[in-house]
């Protein structure tokens, strides 16, 4: 029986698993998918996260993985190109954003974690619910019908569709979002130049992420307008991206409607992150807008805070229930500040720009 069961093998879950195992706490991460290859997971690893990796002695090996580096971004606004931001002067071990597909990042965390004997990872194990005993969360129930108990704590790191949300175990405060994102690949015929490009025009917003052999494309649409946009056809969608980035060749992309996926955007947070035997972190505790690509990095910071606060007492055999609330108190302020900024950008910029597309 592991001391800690972590539901969800995303950034928060895998980093928490690594840190708890490193501290001598036995931990098992339970991931519902058979691999980490989920295209909706983000790519942007910020300098703050790489500073954590540096402190753990992992930065060099992390940067040995395939990635692109950006110190700024190119954005096209009303037909004029701008270069924004300059991270190169930051006093940090990695003064840039590492654009690394999240499956690569999660593979890296797994490879580091398995070096510790107290770490275990179960793939293809969907969790259907929690075990509750005498008012305390004691373990998990699997969709296959089995059960597993946690020695001391269950951590929900299973994203914005977390069981703590769908089951109503922990209350959610919804902030709202005016947009969704269509997510698809387009061919890349040049060397990229910049790893991140954006375009803002009346009625249209598009982001291109350089993945070496193709552009991962985020096409923003008004919330709930997926069917109307899809009805215009793939040719229209490809033409809109071409208009957003004149001079770039996207011919040959989007062969099927199945090539276009919907990312439903939400912005919300739990008003309580814990109850006896249970703690929520990452997107399970606070669903972030994709604005700024900050979600991965907040999830990592949550995992660090949870390990810093809880690993010592758990390793010493203490009951962590009385101190679970300290994780939320440590992490709630930066979460609220960033979400407030995202909501302002959504309401004052994105909502208004996309409103002109109706």
C-alpha positions as CSV (number, residue, x, y, z in Angstrom):
1,X,0.0,0.0,0.0
2,X,1.5,3.4,-1.1
3,X,1.4,6.2,1.5
4,X,0.1,8.6,-1.3
5,X,-2.1,7.8,-4.3
6,X,-2.0,10.4,-7.0
7,X,-4.9,10.4,-9.5
8,X,-3.7,11.8,-12.8
9,X,-0.3,11.7,-14.5
10,X,-0.1,15.3,-15.8
11,X,2.5,17.8,-14.8
12,X,1.1,18.2,-11.2
13,X,0.7,14.5,-10.6
14,X,4.1,13.4,-12.1
15,X,6.1,16.2,-10.4
16,X,4.3,15.5,-7.0
17,X,5.1,11.8,-7.5
18,X,8.8,12.5,-8.1
19,X,9.1,14.9,-5.2
20,X,7.3,12.7,-2.7
21,X,9.3,9.6,-3.7
22,X,12.5,11.7,-3.5
23,X,11.6,12.6,0.1
24,X,11.2,9.0,1.1
25,X,7.4,8.8,0.9
26,X,6.0,5.8,-1.1
27,X,3.7,7.1,-3.8
28,X,1.7,5.7,-6.7
29,X,0.6,7.8,-9.7
30,X,-2.5,6.5,-11.4
31,X,-3.0,7.6,-15.0
32,X,-6.1,6.7,-17.0
33,X,-4.4,6.8,-20.4
34,X,-2.0,4.2,-21.8
35,X,0.6,6.9,-22.7
36,X,1.2,10.6,-22.2
37,X,0.5,11.5,-25.8
38,X,-2.3,14.0,-25.4
39,X,-2.1,16.9,-27.9
40,X,-4.3,19.2,-25.7
41,X,-1.6,19.3,-23.1
42,X,0.5,22.5,-23.3
43,X,4.1,23.0,-24.4
44,X,5.4,26.1,-22.6
45,X,7.8,25.4,-19.8
46,X,8.6,28.7,-18.2
47,X,11.8,29.9,-16.5
48,X,10.3,29.4,-13.1
49,X,9.7,25.7,-13.7
50,X,13.2,25.3,-15.1
51,X,14.6,27.0,-11.9
52,X,12.8,24.3,-9.9
53,X,14.4,21.6,-12.1
54,X,17.8,23.3,-11.6
55,X,17.4,23.2,-7.8
56,X,16.6,19.5,-8.1
57,X,19.7,18.9,-10.3
58,X,17.6,18.0,-13.3
59,X,17.9,21.0,-15.6
60,X,20.7,19.7,-17.7
61,X,19.0,16.4,-18.4
62,X,15.7,18.2,-19.1
63,X,17.3,20.5,-21.6
64,X,18.9,17.4,-23.3
65,X,15.4,16.5,-24.5
66,X,14.2,17.8,-27.8
67,X,12.8,21.3,-27.4
68,X,12.7,24.8,-29.0
69,X,13.7,27.9,-27.1
70,X,12.0,31.3,-27.3
71,X,13.0,34.6,-25.6
72,X,10.2,36.5,-27.3
73,X,7.2,36.1,-29.5
74,X,6.1,37.6,-32.8
75,X,2.5,38.8,-32.9
76,X,0.7,40.4,-35.8
77,X,-1.9,43.0,-34.8
78,X,-4.2,44.6,-37.4
79,X,-1.7,43.8,-40.1
80,X,1.4,45.0,-38.3
81,X,4.1,42.7,-36.9
82,X,5.4,43.2,-33.3
83,X,8.0,41.4,-31.3
84,X,7.0,41.3,-27.6
85,X,8.8,40.3,-24.5
86,X,12.5,39.7,-23.9
87,X,13.4,37.0,-21.4
88,X,17.1,36.8,-22.2
89,X,18.0,39.3,-19.4
90,X,16.3,37.3,-16.6
91,X,18.6,36.3,-13.8
92,X,17.7,32.7,-13.8
93,X,19.4,29.4,-15.0
94,X,17.2,29.2,-18.1
95,X,16.2,32.7,-19.3
96,X,13.9,31.5,-22.0
97,X,10.7,29.5,-22.5
98,X,11.3,25.9,-23.5
99,X,8.7,24.7,-26.0
100,X,8.6,21.0,-25.3
101,X,5.6,18.8,-26.1
102,X,4.1,17.8,-22.8
103,X,4.3,14.1,-23.5
104,X,8.1,14.6,-23.7
105,X,8.1,16.5,-20.4
106,X,6.0,13.8,-18.7
107,X,8.3,11.1,-20.1
108,X,11.2,13.0,-18.5
109,X,9.5,13.3,-15.1
110,X,8.7,9.6,-15.2
111,X,12.2,8.6,-16.1
112,X,13.6,10.6,-13.2
113,X,10.9,9.3,-10.7
114,X,11.4,5.6,-11.4
115,X,15.0,5.9,-10.0
116,X,13.4,6.1,-6.5
117,X,12.2,2.8,-5.0
118,X,9.2,4.4,-3.5
119,X,7.7,5.5,-6.8
120,X,5.2,3.5,-8.8
121,X,3.2,4.4,-11.9
122,X,0.0,2.6,-13.1
123,X,-1.1,3.4,-16.7
124,X,-4.4,2.6,-18.4
125,X,-6.2,2.7,-15.0
126,X,-9.2,5.0,-15.1
127,X,-10.4,6.0,-11.6
128,X,-14.2,6.0,-11.2
129,X,-14.5,7.3,-7.7
130,X,-13.1,7.6,-4.2
131,X,-13.4,5.3,-1.2
132,X,-14.8,7.0,1.9
133,X,-14.5,5.7,5.4
134,X,-15.9,7.5,8.4
135,X,-16.0,10.8,6.6
136,X,-12.4,10.5,5.3
137,X,-11.2,9.7,1.7
138,X,-9.3,6.4,2.1
139,X,-8.5,5.4,-1.5
140,X,-9.9,5.1,-5.0
141,X,-12.3,2.9,-7.0
142,X,-11.3,1.9,-10.5
143,X,-13.6,1.8,-13.5
144,X,-12.7,-1.9,-13.9
145,X,-14.3,-2.5,-10.5
146,X,-11.2,-2.9,-8.3
147,X,-10.2,-0.7,-5.4
148,X,-7.0,0.6,-3.9
149,X,-6.4,2.2,-0.5
150,X,-4.0,4.9,0.3
151,X,-1.9,4.6,3.4
152,X,-2.1,8.3,4.2
153,X,-3.4,10.6,1.4
154,X,-5.1,10.8,-2.0
155,X,-4.1,13.6,-4.3
156,X,-6.4,14.6,-7.1
157,X,-4.3,15.8,-10.0
158,X,-6.7,14.7,-12.7
159,X,-7.3,18.0,-14.5
160,X,-10.3,20.3,-15.0
161,X,-12.6,17.3,-15.4
162,X,-11.4,16.0,-12.0
163,X,-13.5,13.6,-10.0
164,X,-13.5,16.1,-7.1
165,X,-15.5,18.4,-9.5
166,X,-17.8,15.9,-11.2
167,X,-18.6,14.2,-7.9
168,X,-19.2,17.5,-6.1
169,X,-16.8,16.5,-3.3
170,X,-15.1,19.9,-3.4
171,X,-17.0,23.1,-4.4
172,X,-16.1,25.1,-7.6
173,X,-16.3,28.8,-8.3
174,X,-16.7,29.5,-12.0
175,X,-15.2,32.7,-13.5
176,X,-16.2,32.0,-17.1
177,X,-14.5,32.2,-20.5
178,X,-15.8,33.8,-23.8
179,X,-13.9,31.5,-26.1
180,X,-13.0,27.9,-27.1
181,X,-10.1,26.8,-29.2
182,X,-9.9,24.7,-32.3
183,X,-6.7,22.7,-32.2
184,X,-5.1,21.3,-35.4
185,X,-1.8,20.7,-37.3
186,X,-0.7,22.6,-40.4
187,X,2.4,21.9,-42.5
188,X,5.5,23.9,-41.9
189,X,7.5,24.7,-45.0
190,X,10.1,27.2,-43.5
191,X,12.5,27.0,-40.6
192,X,10.0,28.5,-38.2
193,X,12.2,31.4,-37.1
194,X,10.2,32.0,-34.0
195,X,8.8,29.2,-31.9
196,X,5.6,31.1,-31.1
197,X,3.6,33.3,-33.4
198,X,0.3,35.0,-32.9
199,X,-2.2,37.0,-35.0
200,X,-5.0,39.3,-33.7
201,X,-7.4,40.8,-36.2
202,X,-11.0,42.0,-35.8
203,X,-13.0,38.7,-35.5
204,X,-10.0,36.4,-35.7
205,X,-7.2,35.2,-33.3
206,X,-4.7,32.5,-34.2
207,X,-1.6,31.1,-32.5
208,X,1.1,29.0,-34.1
209,X,3.4,26.8,-32.0
210,X,6.5,25.5,-33.8
211,X,6.8,21.7,-33.5
212,X,9.8,21.3,-35.8
213,X,7.9,19.5,-38.7
214,X,4.5,21.2,-38.4
215,X,2.7,24.1,-36.8
216,X,0.4,23.3,-33.9
217,X,-2.4,25.7,-34.5
218,X,-4.8,27.2,-32.0
219,X,-7.7,28.9,-33.7
220,X,-9.8,30.8,-31.2
221,X,-13.6,30.9,-31.6
222,X,-16.5,32.4,-29.6
223,X,-17.7,30.1,-26.8
224,X,-20.2,27.6,-28.1
225,X,-19.6,28.3,-31.8
226,X,-17.9,25.1,-32.8
227,X,-20.6,23.7,-35.0
228,X,-21.1,27.0,-36.8
229,X,-17.4,27.3,-37.5
230,X,-17.1,23.7,-38.6
231,X,-20.0,24.2,-41.0
232,X,-17.8,26.7,-43.0
233,X,-15.5,23.9,-43.9
234,X,-11.8,23.0,-43.7
235,X,-10.9,25.2,-46.7
236,X,-12.3,28.2,-45.0
237,X,-10.4,27.4,-41.8
238,X,-7.1,27.0,-43.6
239,X,-7.8,30.2,-45.6
240,X,-8.4,32.1,-42.3
241,X,-5.0,31.0,-41.0
242,X,-3.4,32.0,-44.2
243,X,-5.0,35.5,-43.9
244,X,-3.7,35.7,-40.4
245,X,-0.1,35.0,-41.5
246,X,0.3,36.3,-45.1
247,X,3.3,34.8,-46.9
248,X,3.2,31.5,-45.0
249,X,2.3,28.3,-46.9
250,X,-0.2,26.0,-45.2
251,X,-1.3,24.1,-48.3
252,X,-1.8,20.4,-47.9
253,X,-3.1,20.5,-44.3
254,X,-6.5,19.6,-42.8
255,X,-7.6,16.6,-44.8
256,X,-10.4,15.6,-42.5
257,X,-12.8,17.0,-39.9
258,X,-11.2,14.6,-37.5
259,X,-8.0,16.6,-37.8
260,X,-9.7,19.4,-35.9
261,X,-10.2,19.0,-32.2
262,X,-12.1,21.2,-29.7
263,X,-10.4,22.5,-26.6
264,X,-13.2,23.8,-24.4
265,X,-11.8,26.7,-22.4
266,X,-12.7,27.2,-18.8
267,X,-11.6,29.5,-16.0
268,X,-12.5,28.4,-12.4
269,X,-11.1,27.3,-9.1
270,X,-12.1,25.2,-6.1
271,X,-13.1,27.2,-3.0
272,X,-11.6,24.4,-0.9
273,X,-8.7,22.3,-2.1
274,X,-8.9,19.6,0.5
275,X,-10.9,17.5,2.9
276,X,-9.7,14.7,5.3
277,X,-7.6,12.3,3.3
278,X,-7.8,14.3,0.0
279,X,-6.0,17.2,-1.6
280,X,-6.5,18.7,-5.1
281,X,-3.7,20.4,-7.0
282,X,-3.1,21.7,-10.6
283,X,-6.0,22.0,-13.0
284,X,-8.1,19.9,-10.6
285,X,-7.9,22.8,-8.1
286,X,-7.9,25.7,-10.6
287,X,-8.7,25.4,-14.4
288,X,-6.6,28.0,-16.2
289,X,-7.2,29.8,-19.5
290,X,-4.6,29.0,-22.1
291,X,-3.6,32.7,-22.1
292,X,0.1,33.0,-21.3
293,X,0.6,29.2,-21.4
294,X,0.9,29.4,-17.6
295,X,-1.1,26.2,-16.7
296,X,1.9,23.8,-16.6
297,X,3.9,26.1,-14.5
298,X,1.2,26.7,-11.9
299,X,0.7,22.9,-11.7
300,X,4.4,22.4,-11.0
301,X,4.4,25.1,-8.3
302,X,1.4,23.4,-6.7
303,X,3.2,20.1,-6.6
304,X,6.3,21.7,-5.1
305,X,4.3,23.4,-2.4
306,X,2.4,20.1,-1.6
307,X,5.7,18.2,-1.3
308,X,7.4,20.9,0.7
309,X,4.5,21.1,3.2
310,X,3.5,17.4,3.4
311,X,6.4,15.1,2.5
312,X,8.3,15.6,5.7
313,X,5.4,15.0,8.1
314,X,4.2,12.0,5.9
315,X,7.7,10.5,5.9
316,X,7.8,10.8,9.7
317,X,4.4,9.0,10.0
318,X,2.3,12.0,10.9
319,X,-1.3,12.6,10.0
320,X,-1.3,15.2,7.2
321,X,-5.0,16.0,7.4
322,X,-4.6,19.0,9.8
323,X,-2.1,20.7,7.5
324,X,-3.6,20.0,4.0
325,X,-5.2,23.5,4.1
326,X,-1.7,25.0,4.1
327,X,-1.2,24.0,0.5
328,X,-4.1,26.1,-0.6
329,X,-3.0,29.0,1.6
330,X,0.4,28.8,0.0
331,X,-0.8,28.7,-3.6
332,X,-4.2,30.5,-3.6
333,X,-2.8,34.0,-3.9
334,X,-0.7,33.5,-7.1
335,X,-3.6,31.5,-8.6
336,X,-6.1,34.3,-8.0
337,X,-3.7,37.0,-9.3
338,X,-3.0,35.1,-12.5
339,X,-6.7,34.2,-13.0
340,X,-7.7,37.8,-12.5
341,X,-5.2,38.8,-15.2
342,X,-6.5,36.1,-17.5
343,X,-10.1,37.1,-17.0
344,X,-9.3,40.7,-17.7
345,X,-7.6,39.7,-21.0
346,X,-10.6,37.5,-21.9
347,X,-13.2,40.1,-21.1
348,X,-11.5,43.2,-22.4
349,X,-9.6,41.8,-25.4
350,X,-10.4,38.3,-26.6
351,X,-14.2,38.5,-26.0
352,X,-14.4,41.8,-27.9
353,X,-12.1,40.7,-30.8
354,X,-14.0,37.5,-31.3
355,X,-17.3,39.2,-30.9
356,X,-16.7,40.9,-34.2
357,X,-16.8,37.4,-35.8
358,X,-20.5,36.8,-35.0
